[in-house]
Amino acid sequence: MEYSNYQLAKFIARPNRFVAECSLADEVVIAHVKNTGRGKEVFLPEATVSLVYDGNPKRKTHYDLVAIKKGDNWLNIDSQITNPLVAEGLASGKIQLPFMETLTVIKREVTYENSKFDFYLEDEAGQRAFLEVKESVK
């Protein structure tokens, strides 16, 4: 997974859970935060962040804050990318589940009775499973 049009900036503040103020090339810009979790452990003043530009004139902000650097590590905080990334990993075999063999069926957002699951899986041995994906920002 790759983002295009990204730029590195410095985090300044997060006035609410949906927006962040960032310093980009000596200009303060407002970015949409793609994860509404608190993230108080990573949203620290002067933290390096990755902003993706979107010039759509109908948007209130022209940037999305998608990743933040903590120490030597980059943390993706784009909650919309988690399930597509897992789907790609399952399909390519890069994500292997210890209780299943080679997957033959991968379906996304499957309803079972009164519940909705992120994935329904079947393997070559006929085993079936539902999979929920959770993310964490620490």
DRENNU-232197 format. One line per field, with one value per residue (C-alpha): residue number from 1; x, y, z. Coordinates in Angstrom, 1 decimal. Layout:
N
nr: c(NUM,...)
px: c(X,...)
py: c(Y,...)
pz: c(Z,...)
This chain:
138
nr: c(1,2,3,4,5,6,7,8,9,10,11,12,13,14,15,16,17,18,19,20,21,22,23,24,25,26,27,28,29,30,31,32,33,34,35,36,37,38,39,40,41,42,43,44,45,46,47,48,49,50,51,52,53,54,55,56,57,58,59,60,61,62,63,64,65,66,67,68,69,70,71,72,73,74,75,76,77,78,79,80,81,82,83,84,85,86,87,88,89,90,91,92,93,94,95,96,97,98,99,100,101,102,103,104,105,106,107,108,109,110,111,112,113,114,115,116,117,118,119,120,121,122,123,124,125,126,127,128,129,130,131,132,133,134,135,136,137,138)
px: c(0.0,1.3,0.1,0.7,1.1,2.3,4.4,6.2,5.2,5.4,2.4,1.3,-2.0,-5.2,-8.1,-10.6,-10.6,-11.2,-8.5,-4.8,-2.8,0.5,3.5,4.2,7.0,6.6,2.8,0.2,-2.2,-5.3,-5.4,-8.2,-7.2,-8.2,-8.4,-10.6,-8.9,-7.2,-3.7,-2.3,0.9,1.8,0.2,3.1,4.2,6.8,6.2,6.9,3.7,2.8,0.1,-1.6,-2.8,-6.3,-7.2,-10.9,-12.5,-15.5,-13.4,-13.0,-9.3,-6.9,-4.8,-5.3,-2.9,-2.2,0.9,3.0,6.5,7.3,10.9,12.4,9.0,6.2,2.7,-0.1,-3.2,-5.4,-8.3,-9.7,-6.7,-6.6,-9.1,-7.8,-4.3,-5.3,-7.3,-4.2,-2.1,-4.5,-4.8,-1.1,-0.3,1.8,-0.7,-1.1,-3.4,-2.0,-5.3,-6.0,-4.2,-4.1,-7.2,-9.5,-12.3,-11.9,-15.1,-15.2,-17.9,-20.0,-23.3,-24.0,-27.2,-27.3,-23.6,-21.3,-17.7,-14.8,-13.9,-15.3,-12.6,-12.4,-9.3,-8.4,-9.2,-12.8,-12.3,-14.4,-13.8,-14.9,-12.1,-12.4,-9.5,-8.7,-6.2,-4.3,-2.3,0.1)
py: c(0.0,3.4,6.9,9.5,13.2,12.8,15.4,15.4,18.0,18.7,18.1,21.2,20.5,18.5,20.9,18.0,14.4,15.1,17.7,18.5,21.6,21.0,23.0,22.4,24.4,27.2,27.3,26.1,23.7,21.9,18.2,15.7,13.0,9.6,8.0,9.5,7.6,9.7,8.7,10.9,8.7,9.7,13.1,15.0,18.5,18.5,14.9,14.2,13.4,12.3,14.4,13.4,16.2,16.2,19.3,18.6,22.0,20.5,19.4,21.5,20.4,19.7,17.3,13.9,13.0,9.3,8.5,9.7,9.0,7.8,7.2,5.4,3.9,5.1,4.3,4.4,5.9,5.7,3.6,3.3,1.4,-1.4,-3.8,-3.4,-4.0,-7.2,-8.3,-7.8,-9.7,-12.7,-12.9,-12.8,-15.3,-12.7,-13.0,-16.6,-17.7,-20.5,-22.4,-22.4,-23.8,-22.1,-19.8,-20.5,-18.1,-14.5,-12.4,-9.0,-7.5,-10.6,-10.7,-13.8,-13.8,-10.4,-9.7,-8.3,-9.5,-8.0,-11.3,-14.7,-17.3,-20.8,-22.9,-25.9,-28.3,-27.0,-25.0,-21.9,-18.8,-15.2,-12.7,-9.3,-6.8,-4.4,-1.6,0.0,3.3,3.2)
pz: c(0.0,-0.9,-0.5,-3.2,-2.7,0.8,2.6,5.9,8.5,12.2,14.5,16.5,18.2,17.9,18.7,18.4,17.4,13.7,12.9,13.6,13.2,11.5,10.4,6.7,5.1,7.6,7.1,9.5,7.8,9.1,8.4,8.8,11.3,9.8,13.2,15.9,18.8,21.4,20.4,23.3,23.3,19.7,19.1,20.7,19.9,17.1,16.2,12.5,10.6,7.1,5.3,2.1,-0.1,-1.6,-3.6,-3.8,-3.4,-1.6,1.3,4.5,4.7,1.9,3.9,5.7,8.5,7.8,9.8,12.7,13.7,17.2,17.9,14.9,13.9,11.6,12.8,10.3,11.8,8.8,10.1,6.5,5.3,7.9,6.3,2.7,4.0,5.8,2.7,0.6,3.1,3.3,-0.5,-1.1,1.8,3.6,6.5,7.6,10.3,12.5,12.6,8.9,5.8,2.4,2.1,-0.8,0.1,1.4,1.7,3.3,5.5,5.9,7.9,10.0,12.0,13.7,13.4,10.8,10.5,8.7,6.9,6.2,5.4,4.1,3.6,1.4,4.3,4.5,7.7,8.0,10.2,10.8,11.3,13.0,12.6,15.3,15.3,18.1,18.3,21.2)
